[in-house]
Amino acid sequence: MMKSYRSKSLWKNETAPDIGDESLGLGSWMSDTKSKRSGFPRDDGSGDNRKKQPNNESSAVLKYIRDLEDRLQSVEHQLQQSKRQENGETADDEAGPKPSERRPLLDSDDNGNNGNADLHENPLETKSTVMDGDEEGSIRVFGNEVVDDDDDDDDVNTSKAEPEDDLVQFPADTFGFLIVSRPCSIPFFTAWFVVALKNTIFAMVCFDLAGRDPEGISALIPVLVSQSVFVTQLLSYGLLILTQNDLLSAATLLYRGYNEDIQRTFPQGGQKWQWLMSVIMAFVDGAFGISTTFLLVVTSDTVLDVILNFAAVAFVSDLDEIFFALAQIGILGKANFNAAEAVAFRSYRSPIRKVHGLGLQTIRSGLVLVLISVTISMGLLVYARQRQGFYTADAIWVQLGSDVRPNLALHSGFYRRSDIQGFDGILGTGREGFVYLEEREGGIEGRGKIAYCISRSVWTFTWDENGSACSNTQIESSNTDSYDVIEAAASPWFVRLPGLSQSIPMQGFYLSTGCDTDSDCGGGNGDNAVSQQTGFCRNHRCHCAPGYSGTRCLYNSQNTCPEVLMDEQVSSTFPVERDIAREFEKYSGGECYGRPVYWNRDTQDVIFFSGSRWAVSRLNQVLAQADETSGDDTINATAALEFLVSANFHSSVVKEVDLLSEEVLFRTAKDRDNSPTSLSWLSVGSSREELAQVDNVLPLSTPARLVCSKCNDETNPCENEGVCLNTGVCDCSESNATGTRCEVMLPLS
């Protein structure tokens, strides 16, 4: 059994080379040290070293070895006493052999010279034996240790011989340069350069992530990730702690603490402030690296992105070890080479501590487990929030194109995310991802539904809110693995033709988030953008300030045409079977689908926006009544208008429609006037067909167009040099023209 007894370091007063000096390397220092420890002067090539008298240091060595001899033979006596007690013999009352009777470990002549002919090559190691009956145990003195090489199980109470300190080294990285080197030396600045380089890269990564979205880094977290990505993220959360050695190294140095032996071992540095600076820099560097890695991993949405981001940050985190290795092989110069050799090969005494009875390895292992648990828990929390829809839009605004199937546009408007999801368990996916339901009720087959079909990897629209997102769909997105409908909206969407497996790209599809802040209502960079605040966001929907209208409160009501009439230059009437009014006034009680409503009090004809087209009908058809109204027509008209501008109105309830305009897409030139003026009108096929059943439109036999009857110098100026009066009427007397806006030139007389 081997037992070790450690004592104070023998070589306290060694002188180390100047680590900041390129003239002296570690090999030279080790050669001088070996000469000093052996008691012989260093061989200078003269050949007469054997005749030189031992110096003061060699005398100190011999004196210390004699002290060790006394302690060693005391241990021998304790071992013999223990053996005698086991054999039933009476123990000696003597504390041990007298100093004059003890065997010397090293013989010396009268001059103090070491006379041992078989001095070991290592001057710190000597041997002695302990005799006990027929057994002989070998005891070695090696450096600070007295080692019993005997294989028997000595029953000696060693509780008083527990080691008080240990020989340790600094971690093999450039943070050690901050401790062992002289301040303001080349290694010292090299260490600071590496610290600055690493943290600059980490800061640039975080700055780039924060600058990608005005809402911050949280907006970059994917709405949801697949199972394979989630598992890869979990592995990365655990491995990132194991790859961040700097944080663990800082914790180890902090646990061991600073002691004076550091300065004795590294006389060129070793100051307490240097040690403290190295610990702080390593801790900050490690924490910054862990945070950066976590942010990159949690914002990745593919397995490849997770692996590449993790590997990139791991490489940057290892730059201090990489520079240290380069210094060790001499690439970074002699000064850095000496510093690296000192960090790698010099040891210093560190008191062995226990915190609440726990040793260093136990605390290091516990710290690693705690950090891994924290990062994995944070990753699980993010994933749980992803599945709850925390990072997806709560509301979206959709305009469905009507170029292929006009009735699809009736389901344009606001959609809100449903709390009912198709997920099964934390790793399950089910059939549907996130589901958005139309706010307006009473659609063709209920409220429209936009949802993600997991099995087919597409977002779909169906006008049956109870139907599956994977079958009987009317519109589908391009194939995508993204659970974010906003991201999927950037790719083409397709209209499925009834009864056919074919699909046609949809023109005019627009999808965006509902408002999140007041700045979303009235801002923007489009043609209708305004500079001042024109609306307020409430529950992800814009509520416009007085005088403004539209989905985003972009339209100034003062610039919206108050009256429209037929453009006589094109046609005086609409060429349909039923006589339709020639003039319409704007209803001041509200809007329909974010656009104004125009009506004629006498005929009760009405023009309203149905989702992507303006429609012409009668008010009684809005209330789904018979052709002939009964009772008070005024009351019925008022009720119909109020229902038309209410949030519960859905265009599909209109039983009959006479005309539809061309498509008016959000934020386009045709949408600029916010009125049905200057648009072409189309026939719905058979006369007065139900709006929900319209699946095709045809050009009119005779073109027709509406114009604004009130002039406005900004939005509706008079033509042919006519003058717009304050009453909104164009004065054409000086322009040799006629018409509502002086649009008709008179022949010259």
NORCOR-V200217 format. One record per residue. RES is the residue in one small letter. SS is DSSP state (A for helix, B for strand, O for the rest). BURIAL is 1 if it has 9 or more other C-alpha atoms within 8 Angstrom, else 0. D_FIRST is the distance of its C-alpha to the first C-alpha in Angstrom with 2 decimals. Layout:
# NORCOR-V200217
((RES/SS/BURIAL/D_FIRST) (RES/SS/BURIAL/D_FIRST))
This chain:
# NORCOR-V200217
((m/O/1/0.00) (m/O/0/3.79) (k/O/0/6.60) (s/B/0/10.16) (y/B/1/13.35) (r/B/1/16.53) (s/O/0/19.84) (k/O/0/23.34) (s/O/0/24.34) (l/O/0/25.50) (w/O/0/28.12) (k/O/0/30.36) (n/O/0/33.63) (e/O/0/33.43) (t/O/0/36.60) (a/O/1/36.52) (p/O/1/39.37) (d/O/1/42.14) (i/O/1/41.28) (g/O/1/44.90) (d/O/0/45.96) (e/O/1/46.39) (s/O/0/46.51) (l/O/1/42.82) (g/O/1/40.06) (l/A/1/36.31) (g/A/0/36.00) (s/A/0/38.05) (w/A/1/36.05) (m/A/0/32.72) (s/A/1/34.31) (d/A/1/35.55) (t/A/1/32.21) (k/A/1/30.42) (s/A/1/33.13) (k/A/1/32.78) (r/A/1/29.02) (s/A/1/29.22) (g/O/1/31.98) (f/O/1/34.51) (p/O/1/37.55) (r/O/1/37.96) (d/O/0/39.83) (d/O/0/43.35) (g/O/0/44.72) (s/O/0/46.53) (g/O/0/44.39) (d/O/0/44.36) (n/A/1/41.21) (r/A/0/39.75) (k/A/0/42.57) (k/O/0/42.00) (q/O/0/40.64) (p/O/1/37.48) (n/O/0/38.39) (n/A/0/37.51) (e/A/1/34.53) (s/A/1/32.93) (s/A/1/33.61) (a/A/0/31.89) (v/A/1/28.83) (l/A/1/28.82) (k/A/0/29.37) (y/A/1/26.46) (i/A/1/24.12) (r/A/1/25.44) (d/A/0/24.63) (l/A/0/21.05) (e/A/1/21.12) (d/A/1/22.29) (r/A/0/19.64) (l/A/1/16.83) (q/A/1/18.32) (s/A/1/18.73) (v/A/0/15.01) (e/A/1/14.81) (h/A/1/17.54) (q/A/1/15.91) (l/A/1/12.90) (q/A/1/15.67) (q/A/1/17.75) (s/A/1/15.22) (k/A/1/14.90) (r/A/1/18.67) (q/A/1/19.27) (e/A/0/17.38) (n/O/0/19.64) (g/O/0/22.74) (e/O/0/23.50) (t/O/0/25.21) (a/O/0/23.21) (d/O/0/24.56) (d/O/0/26.62) (e/O/0/26.22) (a/O/0/24.21) (g/O/0/22.93) (p/O/1/24.55) (k/O/0/27.59) (p/A/0/27.63) (s/A/0/29.87) (e/A/0/27.46) (r/O/1/24.39) (r/O/0/23.61) (p/O/0/24.57) (l/O/1/22.29) (l/O/1/25.45) (d/O/0/28.68) (s/B/1/31.93) (d/O/0/35.51) (d/O/0/38.25) (n/O/0/38.92) (g/O/0/35.43) (n/O/1/34.76) (n/B/0/31.33) (g/O/0/31.60) (n/O/0/28.33) (a/O/0/29.48) (d/O/0/26.20) (l/O/0/25.62) (h/O/0/23.35) (e/O/0/25.19) (n/O/0/23.24) (p/O/1/24.42) (l/O/1/21.63) (e/B/1/18.88) (t/B/1/18.67) (k/B/1/16.37) (s/B/0/16.03) (t/B/0/14.43) (v/B/1/13.64) (m/B/0/15.45) (d/B/0/15.00) (g/O/0/17.45) (d/O/0/16.90) (e/B/0/13.29) (e/B/1/12.74) (g/B/1/9.78) (s/B/1/10.75) (i/B/1/11.07) (r/B/1/13.04) (v/B/1/15.61) (f/B/1/16.55) (g/O/0/19.45) (n/O/1/18.73) (e/B/1/14.94) (v/B/1/13.00) (v/B/1/9.59) (d/B/1/7.05) (d/O/1/6.37) (d/O/1/5.46) (d/O/0/4.20) (d/O/0/5.50) (d/O/0/5.69) (d/O/0/7.33) (d/O/0/10.36) (v/O/0/11.37) (n/O/0/13.74) (t/O/0/12.77) (s/A/0/15.89) (k/A/0/17.75) (a/A/0/15.36) (e/O/0/15.79) (p/O/1/17.07) (e/O/0/20.84) (d/B/1/21.71) (d/B/1/20.81) (l/B/0/22.28) (v/B/0/24.62) (q/O/1/27.62) (f/O/0/30.96) (p/O/1/31.88) (a/O/1/33.41) (d/O/1/36.98) (t/A/1/40.04) (f/A/1/39.48) (g/A/1/37.04) (f/A/1/40.05) (l/A/1/41.60) (i/A/1/38.80) (v/A/1/37.91) (s/O/1/41.47) (r/O/1/44.40) (p/O/0/46.83) (c/O/0/49.83) (s/O/1/48.17) (i/A/1/48.23) (p/A/1/44.73) (f/A/1/45.59) (f/A/1/48.78) (t/A/1/47.09) (a/A/1/44.75) (w/A/1/47.78) (f/A/0/49.69) (v/A/1/47.03) (v/A/1/46.91) (a/A/0/50.71) (l/A/0/50.94) (k/A/1/48.63) (n/A/1/50.20) (t/A/0/53.68) (i/A/1/53.11) (f/A/1/51.75) (a/A/0/54.76) (m/A/0/57.21) (v/A/1/55.86) (c/A/1/56.17) (f/A/0/59.60) (d/A/0/60.76) (l/A/1/59.67) (a/A/1/61.36) (g/A/0/64.53) (r/O/1/65.09) (d/O/1/66.61) (p/O/0/68.44) (e/O/0/66.67) (g/O/1/63.25) (i/A/1/60.05) (s/A/0/60.34) (a/A/1/63.46) (l/A/1/61.44) (i/O/1/59.14) (p/O/1/60.40) (v/O/1/62.42) (l/O/1/60.09) (v/O/1/57.76) (s/O/0/57.18) (q/A/0/54.18) (s/A/0/52.64) (v/A/1/53.01) (f/A/1/51.52) (v/A/0/48.40) (t/A/1/48.01) (q/A/1/48.39) (l/A/1/45.66) (l/A/0/43.21) (s/A/1/44.28) (y/A/1/43.76) (g/A/1/40.10) (l/A/0/39.50) (l/A/1/41.29) (i/A/1/38.56) (l/A/0/35.87) (t/A/0/38.06) (q/O/1/38.84) (n/A/1/35.83) (d/A/1/37.77) (l/A/1/37.81) (l/A/1/34.07) (s/A/1/33.49) (a/A/1/35.84) (a/A/1/34.06) (t/A/1/30.68) (l/A/1/32.29) (l/A/1/34.04) (y/A/0/30.89) (r/A/1/29.16) (g/O/0/32.41) (y/O/1/33.87) (n/O/0/32.64) (e/A/0/33.97) (d/A/1/31.23) (i/A/1/32.89) (q/A/1/36.01) (r/A/1/34.27) (t/A/1/32.50) (f/O/1/35.74) (p/O/1/38.50) (q/O/1/41.23) (g/O/1/40.62) (g/O/1/37.95) (q/O/1/40.59) (k/A/0/39.98) (w/A/0/43.09) (q/A/1/41.87) (w/A/1/38.58) (l/A/0/40.59) (m/A/1/43.09) (s/A/1/40.46) (v/A/1/38.94) (i/A/1/42.44) (m/A/1/43.58) (a/A/1/40.55) (f/A/1/41.02) (v/A/1/44.77) (d/A/1/44.34) (g/A/1/41.91) (a/A/1/44.06) (f/A/1/47.19) (g/A/1/45.67) (i/A/1/44.64) (s/A/0/48.12) (t/A/1/49.90) (t/A/1/47.97) (f/A/1/48.66) (l/A/1/52.36) (l/A/1/52.75) (v/A/1/51.04) (v/A/1/52.92) (t/O/1/56.25) (s/O/1/55.75) (d/O/1/57.64) (t/O/0/56.53) (v/A/1/53.23) (l/A/0/53.91) (d/A/1/54.64) (v/A/1/51.40) (i/A/1/49.31) (l/A/0/51.28) (n/A/1/51.21) (f/A/1/47.48) (a/A/0/46.77) (a/A/0/49.13) (v/A/1/47.55) (a/A/1/44.01) (f/A/0/45.15) (v/A/1/46.63) (s/A/1/43.50) (d/O/0/41.47) (l/A/1/43.87) (d/A/1/41.58) (e/A/1/38.81) (i/A/1/41.54) (f/A/1/42.97) (f/A/1/39.55) (a/A/0/39.00) (l/A/1/42.49) (a/A/1/41.77) (q/A/1/38.63) (i/O/0/40.75) (g/O/1/43.44) (i/O/0/46.19) (l/O/0/46.67) (g/O/0/47.09) (k/A/1/45.16) (a/A/1/44.75) (n/A/1/43.18) (f/A/1/41.02) (n/A/1/39.67) (a/A/1/39.07) (a/A/1/37.20) (e/A/1/35.01) (a/A/1/34.24) (v/A/1/33.30) (a/A/1/31.16) (f/A/0/29.26) (r/O/1/29.31) (s/O/1/26.79) (y/B/1/27.42) (r/B/1/25.55) (s/B/1/25.90) (p/B/0/25.08) (i/O/1/22.74) (r/O/0/25.12) (k/O/0/25.33) (v/B/0/28.73) (h/O/0/29.09) (g/O/0/25.37) (l/B/0/25.25) (g/O/1/23.27) (l/A/1/24.87) (q/A/0/23.97) (t/A/0/25.25) (i/A/1/28.39) (r/A/1/29.00) (s/A/0/28.77) (g/A/0/31.01) (l/A/0/33.45) (v/A/1/33.74) (l/A/0/34.43) (v/A/0/36.97) (l/A/1/38.77) (i/A/1/38.89) (s/A/1/40.22) (v/A/0/42.82) (t/A/1/44.12) (i/A/1/44.30) (s/A/0/46.04) (m/A/0/48.52) (g/A/1/49.15) (l/A/0/49.76) (l/A/0/52.10) (v/A/1/54.08) (y/A/1/54.33) (a/A/1/55.49) (r/A/1/58.12) (q/A/1/59.17) (r/A/1/59.81) (q/O/0/61.78) (g/O/1/64.00) (f/O/0/62.99) (y/O/1/63.23) (t/O/0/66.36) (a/O/1/69.93) (d/O/1/71.28) (a/B/1/74.81) (i/B/1/76.47) (w/B/1/80.04) (v/B/1/81.37) (q/B/1/84.59) (l/O/1/85.10) (g/O/1/87.42) (s/O/1/90.67) (d/O/1/91.80) (v/O/1/91.03) (r/O/1/91.23) (p/A/1/92.98) (n/A/1/92.01) (l/A/1/88.30) (a/A/1/88.97) (l/A/1/90.05) (h/A/1/86.36) (s/O/1/85.70) (g/B/1/84.45) (f/B/1/81.43) (y/B/1/78.56) (r/B/1/75.78) (r/B/1/72.32) (s/O/1/72.02) (d/O/0/69.16) (i/O/0/69.07) (q/O/1/66.71) (g/O/1/65.85) (f/O/1/62.04) (d/O/0/59.88) (g/O/0/56.50) (i/O/0/54.34) (l/O/0/54.08) (g/O/0/57.36) (t/O/1/60.54) (g/O/1/63.42) (r/O/1/66.75) (e/B/1/67.88) (g/B/1/66.31) (f/B/1/67.98) (v/B/1/71.57) (y/B/1/74.43) (l/B/1/77.61) (e/B/1/81.02) (e/O/1/82.16) (r/O/1/85.76) (e/O/1/86.54) (g/O/1/89.24) (g/O/1/88.49) (i/O/1/89.71) (e/O/1/87.28) (g/O/1/85.61) (r/O/1/83.40) (g/O/1/82.03) (k/B/1/78.31) (i/B/1/76.08) (a/B/1/72.63) (y/B/1/69.86) (c/B/1/69.73) (i/O/1/66.08) (s/O/0/66.77) (r/O/0/69.27) (s/O/1/67.75) (v/B/1/71.09) (w/B/1/72.64) (t/B/1/75.83) (f/B/1/78.88) (t/B/1/80.73) (w/O/1/83.53) (d/O/1/82.32) (e/O/1/79.73) (n/O/0/78.68) (g/O/0/78.43) (s/O/0/75.39) (a/O/1/74.26) (c/O/1/73.79) (s/O/0/77.22) (n/O/0/80.87) (t/O/1/80.20) (q/O/1/82.91) (i/B/1/80.88) (e/B/1/77.53) (s/B/1/75.43) (s/O/1/73.95) (n/O/0/70.65) (t/O/0/67.86) (d/O/0/64.28) (s/O/1/64.89) (y/O/1/65.13) (d/O/1/67.12) (v/A/0/70.84) (i/A/1/71.69) (e/A/0/69.75) (a/A/1/71.34) (a/O/1/74.79) (a/O/0/74.54) (s/O/0/74.87) (p/O/1/78.09) (w/B/1/78.99) (f/B/1/81.22) (v/B/1/84.02) (r/B/1/84.04) (l/O/1/87.55) (p/O/0/88.68) (g/O/0/88.57) (l/O/0/87.05) (s/O/0/83.57) (q/O/0/84.51) (s/B/0/83.65) (i/B/1/85.27) (p/B/0/83.71) (m/O/1/84.72) (q/O/0/86.53) (g/O/1/86.47) (f/O/1/83.17) (y/B/1/81.69) (l/B/1/78.63) (s/B/0/77.03) (t/B/1/75.12) (g/O/1/77.00) (c/O/1/77.04) (d/O/0/73.95) (t/O/1/75.47) (d/A/1/78.99) (s/A/0/78.86) (d/A/1/78.92) (c/O/1/82.38) (g/O/1/84.87) (g/O/1/82.66) (g/O/0/82.12) (n/O/0/83.24) (g/O/0/85.88) (d/O/0/89.62) (n/O/1/89.91) (a/O/1/87.24) (v/O/1/88.25) (s/O/0/86.95) (q/O/0/87.19) (q/O/1/85.50) (t/O/1/87.63) (g/B/1/85.50) (f/B/1/82.57) (c/B/1/79.66) (r/B/0/79.38) (n/O/0/77.14) (h/O/1/76.73) (r/B/0/80.50) (c/B/1/82.89) (h/B/1/85.65) (c/B/1/88.29) (a/O/1/89.96) (p/O/0/93.77) (g/O/0/95.54) (y/B/1/92.72) (s/B/1/91.90) (g/O/1/89.81) (t/O/0/86.33) (r/O/1/84.87) (c/O/1/87.81) (l/O/1/88.90) (y/B/1/92.64) (n/B/1/95.06) (s/A/0/97.57) (q/A/0/100.30) (n/A/1/100.01) (t/O/1/100.08) (c/O/1/103.50) (p/O/0/105.34) (e/B/1/107.89) (v/B/1/108.02) (l/B/1/111.00) (m/B/1/112.03) (d/O/1/112.34) (e/O/0/115.99) (q/O/0/115.47) (v/O/0/113.42) (s/O/1/114.81) (s/O/1/116.52) (t/O/1/114.91) (f/O/0/111.99) (p/O/0/113.26) (v/O/0/112.27) (e/O/0/114.30) (r/O/0/113.94) (d/O/0/115.45) (i/O/0/112.66) (a/O/1/113.23) (r/O/0/113.66) (e/B/1/112.15) (f/B/1/108.97) (e/B/1/107.68) (k/B/1/104.10) (y/B/1/102.93) (s/B/0/101.50) (g/B/0/99.53) (g/B/1/96.36) (e/B/1/94.84) (c/B/1/93.97) (y/O/1/90.77) (g/O/0/90.70) (r/B/1/94.25) (p/B/1/97.65) (v/B/1/100.10) (y/B/1/103.78) (w/B/1/106.56) (n/O/1/110.36) (r/O/0/111.86) (d/O/0/114.94) (t/O/0/113.53) (q/O/1/110.02) (d/B/1/108.57) (v/B/1/105.04) (i/B/1/102.73) (f/B/1/98.97) (f/B/1/95.71) (s/O/1/94.01) (g/O/1/90.65) (s/O/1/91.50) (r/O/1/95.32) (w/B/1/98.20) (a/B/1/100.22) (v/B/1/103.85) (s/B/1/104.70) (r/B/1/106.56) (l/A/1/105.20) (n/A/1/106.11) (q/A/1/103.89) (v/A/1/100.98) (l/O/1/101.36) (a/O/1/101.75) (q/O/1/105.29) (a/O/0/108.34) (d/O/0/110.43) (e/O/0/113.01) (t/O/1/111.75) (s/O/0/113.17) (g/O/0/113.76) (d/O/0/113.38) (d/A/0/112.33) (t/A/0/111.24) (i/A/0/108.80) (n/A/1/107.42) (a/A/1/107.04) (t/A/0/105.20) (a/A/0/102.84) (a/A/1/102.23) (l/A/1/101.48) (e/A/1/99.07) (f/A/1/97.24) (l/A/1/97.19) (v/O/1/95.35) (s/O/1/92.96) (a/O/0/89.26) (n/O/0/89.95) (f/O/1/92.41) (h/O/1/91.40) (s/A/1/93.69) (s/A/1/93.49) (v/A/1/95.58) (v/O/1/98.65) (k/O/1/100.97) (e/O/1/103.26) (v/B/1/102.97) (d/O/1/105.73) (l/B/1/104.06) (l/B/1/100.70) (s/B/1/100.12) (e/O/1/98.10) (e/O/0/94.34) (v/O/1/93.37) (l/O/1/89.75) (f/O/0/87.78) (r/O/1/88.03) (t/O/1/90.44) (a/A/0/93.90) (k/A/0/95.63) (d/A/1/93.61) (r/O/1/94.63) (d/O/1/97.88) (n/O/1/96.29) (s/O/1/99.53) (p/O/1/101.19) (t/O/1/103.38) (s/O/0/103.64) (l/O/1/102.00) (s/O/1/103.29) (w/B/1/103.97) (l/B/1/103.38) (s/B/1/104.75) (v/O/1/102.55) (g/O/0/104.51) (s/O/0/106.47) (s/O/0/108.11) (r/O/0/106.30) (e/B/1/103.13) (e/O/1/100.21) (l/A/1/97.74) (a/A/1/94.72) (q/A/0/96.40) (v/O/1/97.22) (d/O/0/95.35) (n/O/1/97.72) (v/O/1/99.99) (l/B/0/103.04) (p/B/0/105.08) (l/O/1/108.25) (s/O/0/111.59) (t/O/0/112.60) (p/O/1/110.04) (a/O/1/109.69) (r/O/1/107.99) (l/B/1/107.67) (v/B/1/108.01) (c/B/1/107.58) (s/O/1/110.94) (k/O/1/109.89) (c/O/1/109.42) (n/B/1/106.62) (d/O/0/106.43) (e/O/0/102.66) (t/O/0/102.05) (n/B/1/105.52) (p/O/1/107.90) (c/O/1/111.52) (e/O/0/112.38) (n/O/1/115.12) (e/O/0/115.11) (g/O/1/115.83) (v/B/0/115.10) (c/B/1/112.83) (l/O/1/114.48) (n/O/0/112.74) (t/O/0/113.81) (g/O/1/111.70) (v/O/1/114.82) (c/B/1/115.39) (d/B/1/118.62) (c/O/1/119.87) (s/O/0/123.29) (e/O/0/122.46) (s/O/1/120.54) (n/O/0/123.20) (a/B/1/120.85) (t/B/1/120.56) (g/O/0/117.99) (t/O/0/115.38) (r/O/1/113.51) (c/O/1/116.42) (e/O/1/114.90) (v/B/0/118.28) (m/B/1/120.35) (l/O/0/124.11) (p/O/0/126.43) (l/O/0/128.20) (s/O/0/131.85))
